[in-house]
């Protein structure tokens, strides 16, 4: 029997199959690495921008802290009240643009980005008016809720001087999403950096030199947010990068208001439900035995968690942009690859951050307090925080995927069940029934995050990306229908 030669069809076909598999694997690795680079290039500046924007209020409160305990308590309470009633609402509603602008950009319907931006601005400025009225009566509302009268008065003054910041913050969310969905992130980071540097100077002048005190800190917030908005407006107006997406104001924006509202309302619910659950933890901590210790430690833990949360938040914003762009462009497999890559990135980052928190657990407390009792309590809390941050990172990128696909209604339902059916009741059970204390509050949130991550992961795994691409195409086509207006 003859041995098959190297030129026989059998050997040739096997070689060809192996070569094809090798080429396919090499192409897959290259595409995955290219996707990693794209996401990191987006996420890096977005993390920096988010951190710089959120640190403005922290800087203001730090300046107020040098005016005395009453001023600090009032500013802190007003900042928390403003976050619950206004800033979280603006942030949530503005995130609807991640779907609308992102998919329009992917479909190369560049003009529609400007239309969606104008619709969002109109809606958010309208919503800000009743919120501003509520802020004007912050002092009376806090008194009615049983808060200390003196602190309520201080908080009311701070909130009134913060009202201009509400409108600027709403516009800022619109412009940030408008640029983010076009992958224009470096100008956002630079604008935020300039604003933060100026904010330190403005705070110093208005708090200490003008005699306005804590009112000056609130006014400094307003000025700084408006500076950030102005910088982004100038960039959009003058940069050739936005020439196709911004062609000036159009009456067509009124036609798209309903499309924006349909996504903005569930987007706001999705964000607010999560934001409010963490604020509720602080209120619950005041009902525990030794409330001063519990509230102090929980506040430090929340502050630490808020800082490291900016990392997965940036990844979530990046994947929202990547998914919406690829679905709008009709590339379902590219969207699927982006999802796979970001989940791996989120898990990797979560493990690194978690390990870091565990290693510094015994010394981190000294950054906030010299009290040994506080430092030891923080050392116990940081491993729990590491666990919650790991889960928070996964849910954050999964929520970004949801925004990119337009699943805000699903996200709102998931957050309602995760935090208010599981998370908060578990926190109350562990803290007040099982008497675990402040650790129980945070462990309850970990339970909520686990349910949230599991539900969003299930939705993502079961997704038919071809169907999502068709939905994105239909949404972009529907919103792009030209409307004739009567002169």
MIGU-695225 format. One record per residue: x, y negated, z of N, C-alpha, C in turn; residue in one letter. Coordinates in steps of 0.05 Angstrom, whole numbers, plus 5000, padded with zeros to 4 digits. Each point is the difference from the previous one (the first is absolute). Layout:
<rs>
XYZXYZXYZA;...
</rs>
This chain:
<rs>
501750245000498349765000501849755000X;499349814982501649764998499349805022X;502149875009499549795020499049754985X;498149855012499149764986502249804998X;500249884976502049804996499249745012X;501949815002499449745012498149844983X;499850084974498249864982497350134997X;499550215016497450134999497849825009X;497550044990497749825008499550005030X;500450245013499550025029501849815016X;502650014994501949835014499549714994X;499449944975499549724992497549895014X;497950165002497549905012500549955030X;501550195013500549965029501649755004X;502149974984501649765003498449754996X;498350014980498349764995498249945023X;498850205012498249975023501649895024X;502450105005501649905022500849714996X;500749944975500749724994497749825004X;497650084991497649835004499449965029X;500350215017499549975028502049825013X;502650034991502149835011499549704993X;499349964975499449724991497749895016X;497950175004497649915014500649925029X;501750175013500849955027501749755002X;501849974981501749765000498449754996X;498050014982498349774995498349945024X;499050215014498449965024501649875022X;502650085003501749885021500549714993X;500549944975500549724992497649835004X;497650104994497649855004499549955029X;500650205017499649975029501949805011X;502550004992502049815009499349724991X;499149984975499149734990497749905016X;498150175008497749925016500949915028X;502050155011501049925026501249714999X;501649954979501249744997497849784997X;498050064984497849804996498649945027X;499550215015498549955025501749865021X;502650075001501849865019500449714993X;500249954973500349724991497649835006X;497650135001497649865007499749985031X;500550225013499550015029501949825016X;502649984992501949845015499249715004X;499549864978499149725003497349975013X;498250204995497349995013500250035030X;501850185009500450035029501149745012X;501949884987501249755010497949775000X;498449984978498049794998497950035022X;499150255005497950055020501049935028X;502550085005501249955026500349705005X;501049864980500449715002497349855003X;497950094986497449865002498850055027X;500350255011498750065026501649895023X;502549934996501649915022499549705006X;498649864982499449725005498549965026X;497950165004498449965024501650085025X;501850204997501650085023501949775008X;501249874980501849775006498549785014X;497549944991498449795012499550065029X;499250255006499450085028502549995016X;502350074989502649985015500649715008X;499549814982500449725007498149915022X;497550094998497949935020500850125027X;501350235000500850135025501849825018X;501449814988501749825015498449765012X;497449994995498349795011498750085026X;500150255007498750095025498250244995X;499250135022498450254999497349954988X;498749785008497349944990500049964970X;501949844990500149964971500650264985X;501850165011500650264987497650185000X;498650025022497650175002497949914980X;499649734998498049904981500750054971X;502649964993500950044973499850304993X;500750175018499950294995497250094996X;498149915017497350074998498849904974X;500649754993499049884975501050154975X;502650085001501250144978498650274996X;499550145023498650264998497149964989X;498649805010497349944992499949934970X;502049844991500149934971500650244983X;501750185010500650244985497650184996X;498450035021497750174999497849884982X;499549745003497749884987500649884972X;502549954994500649864975502250114983X;502450025012502350094984499750284989X;499050185016499650284991497950014978X;498049835002497949984979501149914973X;501749795001501249894976501950214987X;501650135018501850204990498550234986X;497950095013498450224989498749934973X;498749774999498649924976501949954977X;502349885006502049954980501150254987X;500150235016501150244989498450134978X;497549904995498550104977501449934974X;501649795000501549934976502150204992X;500850175020501950214993498850194980X;497450055002498750174980499549854974X;498749775002499149854976502449904984X;501849865013502349884985501950224992X;500450205017501950214993499250164976X;497550084998499050154978499949834974X;499349755003499949824977502949964989X;501949985017502849964991500950254986X;499450245010500750254987498850034973X;497549904997498650014974500849784981X;501949835009501049774984497849794995X;498049995018497949794998501049775019X;502149874992501449815017498249775008X;498449904982498349775006498150065023X;499250255002498050075021501249975028X;502750015003501249965026499449735011X;500249804982499349735009497149965006X;498250144986497149995005499450135027X;501250235005499550135026501149835023X;502349884996501249825020498149785007X;498949874980498149785005497550095015X;499050234992497650115013500650055030X;502350125005500850055028500349745016X;501249804988500349745014497349885007X;498250014981497349895005498650145024X;500150274999498750155021501349965027X;502650025001501449985026499749725012X;500149794984499649735010497249965011X;498050134987497349985009499650155027X;501250245002499950155025501449865023X;502149854993501649865021498449785014X;498049894987498449785012498650105025X;498350215000498750085025502050105021X;502250124991502150085019501249765014X;500449794985501149755012498149895021X;497450024995498049915019500250165026X;500450264997500450175024502549925015X;502249954985502449915013499749745015X;498349834990499649745013498750035027X;498650235005498750055025501450235015X;502550044995501550225013500049985030X;500449765011500049975029497450085013X;497749914988497450075011499550304998X;500850124977499650294996501550165020X;502549935005501750145019498949985029X;499049765007498849975026497550185003X;498450014979497650175000500750295003X;502450084990500850285002501450065027X;500049805018501050045027503049955003X;501349874981502849945003500449765019X;502549975010500749795018499349734988X;498649825014499249744988502449834990X;502149985016502349834992501350114975X;500450275000501350124976498249974976X;497450025004498149974978500149724987X;500349805017500249734990502549964983X;502350115011502549984985499850154974X;498850245001499750164975498249864980X;497949865010498249864982501449774986X;501749855014501649784987501950114979X;501350225007502050124982498550104974X;497750135004498650114977499049784981X;499149775012499049784983502249894982X;502449975011502249904985501150214980X;499150255004500850214982498250034975X;497849865000498050034979501149964972X;501749794995501149974973501750244991X;501150145019501650244994498350224988X;497450015008498250214991499749984969X;499549764990499649964972502650054984X;502249925011502650054987500650305000X;499450145022500550285001498450164980X;497449914996498350134980501149974972X;500949754993501249964974502650154997X;501550025021502650145000499650294993X;497950135011499550284994499350044971X;498649814988499350014972502449984982X;501749805005502449964984502050235003X;500350105025501850225004499250254984X;497450075001499050234984500349954970X;499549764992500349924971502850064990X;502049925016502850044992500950295004X;499250115022500850285007499150204978X;497649974991499050194980501449974973X;501449784996501649964976503050075005X;500550125023502750085007501949765004X;498849775006501649765005500249965030X;502150115012500250015030502349835011X;502149964985502349855011499249715005X;498549864982499249725006498249995026X;498450205005498450015024501750015025X;502150174998501850025023501549745005X;501049884979501549755003498249785011X;497549984990498149805010499450045030X;499750265008499550065028502449935017X;502450054990502549935015500349705004X;499549854979500149715002498049895020X;497550114998497949925019500750065029X;501250235005500750085028502149815011X;502049944984502149825009498949725006X;498349904982498749745005498250015024X;498750235005498150025022501449965027X;502450105002501549965025500449705006X;500849854979500449715002497449865006X;497850074986497449875003499050065028X;500350245010499150075027501549825021X;502649994997501649845019499149715000X;499549884977499249734998497249955012X;498150184993497249965009499550085029X;501450205010499650095027501449835020X;502649944995501649865020500349704995X;500149924975500649724993497549824996X;497950124991497649844994498249965025X;500450185020498249985023497450154997X;499750154978497550144996499850265016X;502350105008500050255017499150244984X;498150165012499150244987498449944975X;498749774999498649924976501949964977X;502449915006502149974979500950274989X;500050215016500750264990497950114981X;497549955006497850094982500249844974X;500549745002500249834976502450084983X;502250085014502350104985499450254984X;498450175011499150244985498549924975X;498249815003498449904977501849894979X;501949825008501849884981501750204985X;501050205015501850204988498550184980X;497650085007498450164981499549854974X;499449745003499549834976502549964984X;502349995013502649984986500450254983X;499550235013500350264985498150014976X;497549915004498150004977501049814978X;501049775008500949804980502450114984X;501850145013502350124987499150204979X;498150175007499050214982498549874977X;498449795006498549864978502049894980X;502149875010502049884981501350214984X;500650235012501250224984498250104978X;497450055008498150104980499649794977X;500049755008499549794980502449964981X;502450035011502449934984501550244989X;499750235012501650234991498850124974X;501850074981499050144976499050285006X;500750115023499150275007496950015003X;498849785006497149995004498549864978X;501449954978498849854978497650134988X;500150274998497750154988497850055020X;500750035026498050075020498649755012X;501249774997498749755010499849804977X;497649964991499549814978498349765009X;499849965026498449785010497350095010X;498549825012497450075012497950054978X;498350195006497950074980497450055014X;497849934987497350055011499450305000X;501550164985499650295000500450125027X;501549865017500550105027497450045016X;498049834994497450035014498650264992X;500450094975498850254991501350245015X;502549985007501450235013499750005030X;498649815012499849995029498750255011X;497950104987498650235010501850254999X;501650034979501950234998502049995023X;500949755007501949975022498750075026X;497649895005498650055026499550295005X;499350154978499550295003502450155011X;502449914994502450135011501049865025X;499549735002501149855022498750085027X;497350055000498750075025501050265011X;500050224985501250255012502949975006X;501549844984502849955006500349875027X;498449805006500149865025499350195023X;497950164996499250195021502250205005X;501350094979502150205002502349895017X;500849754995502349875015499149935028X;497749875003499149905026499550225020X;498950224992499450225018502650105013X;502150024984502650095011501249795018X;500049744991501249785015498649975027X;497350015000498549965025500550225020X;500550254991500450225018502549955018X;502149894988502449945015499649775020X;498449804991499449785019498350105023X;498350194995498350125021501750145021X;502350114992501850135019500949805022X;500649764991501049795019497849945021X;497549974990497849955018499550235020X;500250254989499750235018502250025021X;502449924992502350025019499649825025X;498449794996499449825023498250125020X;498750234993498150135019501450235015X;502550054994501550225013501049915027X;500750195018501349935025502749874994X;500849805015502549854995499949884972X;498049834995499549904973502349834989X;501549855018502249844991502250174987X;500750225013502050184988499050134974X;497550105001498950144977499849814976X;499049765005499649804978502749914989X;501949965018502749914991501350214982X;500050255010501350214985498650054974X;497350005000498550054975500549774980X;500249755010500649784982502850034988X;501950085016502850044989499950234980X;498650215005499850234982498749924974X;497849845002498649904976501849824984X;501549835014501949814986502150164985X;501150205013502050174987498850154977X;497750115004498650154978499449824977X;499249755005499349814978502549944983X;502349975013502449954984500850234982X;500050245011500950234984497850094980X;497549915005497850064982500449864973X;501649794999500449854975501450184979X;501550205009501350184981498050174985X;498350155013497950154985498049814986X;499649775012498149804987501149924973X;502749964998501249934974499850234981X;500450255010499750234982497150034991X;498149945018497250024992499349794979X;501149765002499549804980501350074973X;502450125002501450094976498550224985X;499050205015498650224986497349914990X;498749815013497549884990500549884973X;502249854997500749874975500650214978X;501750205008500850204980497650164990X;498250095019497750164992498149844983X;499449765009498149834984501149944972X;502549944999501349944974499850244981X;500850235010500050244983497250094993X;498149985018497350084993498849804979X;500649755004499049804980501350044973X;502550105000501450054975499150264987X;498450165014499250264990502150225002X;501649995022502150195005499550165025X;498150195000499350135025502250175012X;501750124984502250165010502249835013X;500449764990501949825012498949905027X;497449965002498849935026500350225020X;499650254991500350235017502950035010X;501949964983502850015007500649795021X;499049754996500449785019499050085028X;497750135000498850095026501850205014X;501050204985501750205011502649885012X;501149814985502549875008499649845026X;497849845001499649835024499450165025X;498750224997499550175024502750115011X;501850084983502650095008501649785013X;499849764989501449765011498849945028X;497450005002498749945026500850195021X;500150264994500850205020502949965008X;501749954980502949965006500449765018X;498749774993500349765016498950045028X;497750145002498850055026501850165018X;501350204989501950175015502449835010X;501049834982502449845007499349805022X;497749864997499149805020499350145026X;498750234999499350155024502450095016X;502150094985502450095013501449765013X;500049774987501249765011498649915025X;497450005000498449925024500650195023X;500350254994500550205021502849955013X;501949934983502849965010500249755016X;498449794994500349745015497949975022X;498550225006497849985018500749905027X;502450065010500849935027501149715002X;500649874978501149735001498349794986X;498050094985498449814985498549815018X;499150105023498449835018501549765010X;502650015002501649775009499949774981X;499250044975499749774982497649835007X;498250115017497549855007499949945030X;501350165016499749975029502450115015X;500549895024502150105017498850185022X;497450025001498750175020500450294994X;501150145019500750294996497450164995X;497849935014497550144996499049984972X;500249754988499249964973501750154980X;502649995004501950134982499650315000X;499550115024499550295001497450084987X;498049835003497450054987500249994970X;501549814990500449974971501550244989X;501950115016501550244992498150244996X;497950015016498050214998498249964975X;499549744995498149934978501250034972X;502749954998501249994973499850274985X;500350235012499650254984497150024989X;498049915016497349994991499749814977X;501349775002500049804979501350114974X;502250155004501350134977498150184985X;498550165015498050184988497949844985X;499049795013497849844987501149864975X;502549915001501249864977500350194977X;500850255006500250204979497350054985X;497950035016497450044989499049754987X;500649765012499249754989501349954972X;502550094998501349974974498750164978X;499250255007498650174980497349884993X;498449915020497449894994500249744985X;502249855005500449744987500450034970X;501750204992500450044971497550134988X;498650175015497650124989497849794997X;499949805018498149784997500849824976X;502649974995500949864977499150144974X;500250275000499050154977497049954996X;498550005023497249954998499349724988X;501649805008499549734989500749994970X;502250144993500750014972498050134982X;498650205011497950144985497349875002X;499649835020497349885004498250165018X;501350155019498450175018499449865027X;499649744999499749855025497650105017X;497950084987497650105014500750255015X;501550184987500950255013501849935024X;501849814995501949925022498649895024X;497949844995498549875022498650225016X;498850204987498650225014502050165016X;502350064988502150155014501049855025X;500549744997500949855024497949985021X;497549984993497949995020499950265016X;500150224986500050265014502550055016X;502349944988502650065013500449845026X;499449744999500649835023497749985020X;497549994991497849955018498350255007X;500550224986498750255008502150185014X;502549974992502150175012502049845017X;501249794988502249865013499349875027X;498249804999499349855024498750175021X;498050184993498950185021502250185012X;501950094984502250175012501749835019X;500549754992501649825018498649965026X;497449954999498449965025500050255017X;499750234987499950265014502750055014X;502249974986502650065012500849805021X;499349744997500849805019498349995025X;497450014996498249955023498750255012X;500050224984498950255011502250195009X;502050034982502350175007502249855015X;499649735002501849835016503050014991X;500450004974502750004989501149724998X;498349795003500849734999500549894972X;501949814998500649874975500950204978X;501450215009500850214981497650124987X;497850035015497650124989498749834978X;500249735004498949824980501450044973X;502750015002501550034975499750284988X;499750205017499650284990497350024986X;498049855010497450004986500349894972X;501649784997500449894973501550204983X;501850165012501450204984498050214989X;498050075017497950184991498549884976X;499449745002498649864978501750004975X;502649945003501849994977500250274987X;500050215016500250274989497650074982X;497649935010497650054985500049834974X;500749745003500149824977501950114979X;502450085008502050104981499050254986X;498850185016499150264989497849964980X;498149825006497849954981500949874974X;501749795003501149864976501750194984X;501550175013501750194986498350204984X;497850095013498250194986498849874975X;499149755003498949864977502149974978X;502549945007502149964980500750264986X;500250225015500750264989497850094980X;497549955007497850094983499449814976X;501749804997499549804979500550114972X;498249944982500450064971501149744988X;502649994994501149754991499149914972X;499350204984498949934973497349855004X;498450095018497549865006500449735011X;502049975018500649745011501049804979X;501550104981501049834978497649904983X;498150184995497649924985498449795015X;499750045026498649815017501349724999X;502750015002501549744998499649874974X;500150154978499649894973497249884998X;497950145010497349904999499749755016X;501349995024499849765017501349764986X;502350044989501449784986498449914976X;498950194985498449924976497549855008X;498750095021497649875009500549715009X;502249965015500749745010501049814978X;501050124978501249844979498149914979X;497450075002498049924980499849705000X;500549864978499949714999497149905004X;499849795014497449885006499849724988X;498049954985499649744988498549825019X;501249775006498749815019498949774984X;497749915009498749774987501649755009X;500549824981501549755007498349835018X;
</rs>
